[in-house]
Amino acid sequence: METGTLEDGTGHVGDEPVWTGLPPGLLRMRRLLLVVWVGAIAVGTGLLLGLLAGPVWAAFALLPLGLLLWGWSMLGRNWRSWRYAERADDLLISRGVLWREETVVPYGRMQLVEVTSGPVERHFGLASVQLHTAAAATDACIPGLEPAEAERLRDRLTELGQARSAGL
């Protein structure tokens, strides 16, 4: 702890929030899905062009591989841009590469906190936390968390939301 700063119970030092990034499992899942979908498109394009137009035209099936390389790096940049921070009165969610977006969700405005996990997310051991507030514009989601962290965050946000709304 630095001199002259105080650490509150949430791990914050002074006024600066402590940001938490998303686990690498989300990046692995998204990259695998990219490879599967772009690979299927490339194979389908190659077969279709090879059968209908000849083997020379089947070489155009290599074009989706450029999309694969571009998407691979973009997924990494997007994954690194996601982060969240628990503060004393609200939750911050920051994301975006070209257009940065930061959402502030006050605990007292939270009406519902859900943990969801589809079949692909469950296979990779991931879950998402969906926050619903009184104003639909401030609904937010934190994707790709480990299930234990998603449940901890849900329980903490629900507890803080109840405590803040009771004080209104």
N, C-alpha and C positions, 0 to 999 in steps of 0.2 A: 504494500500500500504506500502510495506517495505521501509525502508530508503535506498537510494542508487540505487533503481530500478525505471525504468520508465514504465508506462503503455501506450501502444499505443492504437489506436482506436479500435482494435479487442479484447481487454481484455487480452492481453498478458502482463505478468509482466517480465521484463528483457528479457533473451534469451529463457526461458522455455515456450514451447507451453502450452496452456490450452486445455486439452483433454476433449472431449465430448463423453459419452457412448451412446449406442443405447437405445431407450425406451423399457420398459418391455413388451409392446404389441407384439413385435417381438418374444420374448421368449414364451409368452402364445400361439401365433399362431403356432409356430413350435412344441411345446409340444402337442397341440391339434392334429395336423396333425400326429405326432408320435403315439398317442394313437389310432386314427382312423385307420391308416394303420396297425399297429401291432395287434390291436384288430381284424380287419377283417381277417388278416392272421391266427391268433390263432383260431378264430371261424371256418374259412374255413378248416384249418388243422384238427381240432377236428371233424367236421362233416364228412370230407372225410375219415379219419382214422376210425372213429366210424362205418361208413357204410360199409367200405371195409374190415377192419381188426378186428373189434370188439371193445367193449368199453374200454378194457384195453389199447389198442394202442392209443385211443383217448387222454390219459393222456399226450402224447407227444406234444399235443397242448399247454401245459403249458410252453414249452421251449421258445416260442417267448416272454413270459412275462419277462424272464431274459434279453432279448434284450430290452424290454421296460424300465426296470429299469436302465440298462447301458446307453441307449440312453437319458433318462431323465436327468441324471447327465452330460453327454457329451454336450447336448444342452445348459445347464446352463453355463458350462465352456466356450464353444464357444461364447455364447452371451456376457459373461463378457470380453472376449478378444478383441472384436470389439470396436474401438474408432477412433475419427478423431479430427484434430486440424487445425484451420485456422491460418496461419502465414502471415507475411507481404508479402512474395513473392510466397508462395506455400501452398498447402493443404497436410497434412499428414494423411494417413490412416493406422492404425495398426490393425492386426488381427492374430489369430492363437494361438493354445494351445501348441502343441508339436513343430511345426515349426512356429516361429514368422515371420511374413511378414510385412514389413513397406514400404508403397508406398508413394513417394513424387511426387506430380503433380504440376509443376510450372504453375502459372496462365497464363503466356504468351504462353504456349504450348497448352492450352485447345482450342479445335475447336468446341465442342458441349457438352452441359450439358443437360441431359434429366431427367425428372421425370416420372417414370413408376409406375403403380399400377395394378396388376392383380386382378381378382375377389375375391380371398381369402384375399389378402392384403387389398383391399377396404373394405371387411366385417369387418376386424379388425382395420380399420382406419389407414392404413400404406401405405407408398410409398417408392420407392427407387430412389436414385440419381445416374445416370450413367454418368461418365465422359469419353469423347473421346478426345484423343490427337493426335498429328501428328504421334507419334510413338505408334503403337498398343500395345507394351509391357507395356506402362504406363497407359493404360486404366484402370479405377478403378470404383468401385461401392460401395455405402454406402447403405445397405439394411435396411428396417424396420423403417424408420423415420416417424414421424407424418407428415401429408401432409403440414401443414403450415411451419414446419421447412424445409421440402424438397424444397418447393417453395422458401423460403427465401434463402436457400443455393444455389439453382439454379440461382436465380437473382443476388446474391452477386458474385458468381463465374463467371457468364457471364459478369457482369460489370467489375470485376477485370481482367478477361481474355482480354476483349476489350481494357482496359486501358494499359495493359502490351504489347499486340501485336501491338498497335498503336505506342508504343515507340520503337519498334524494327527497 
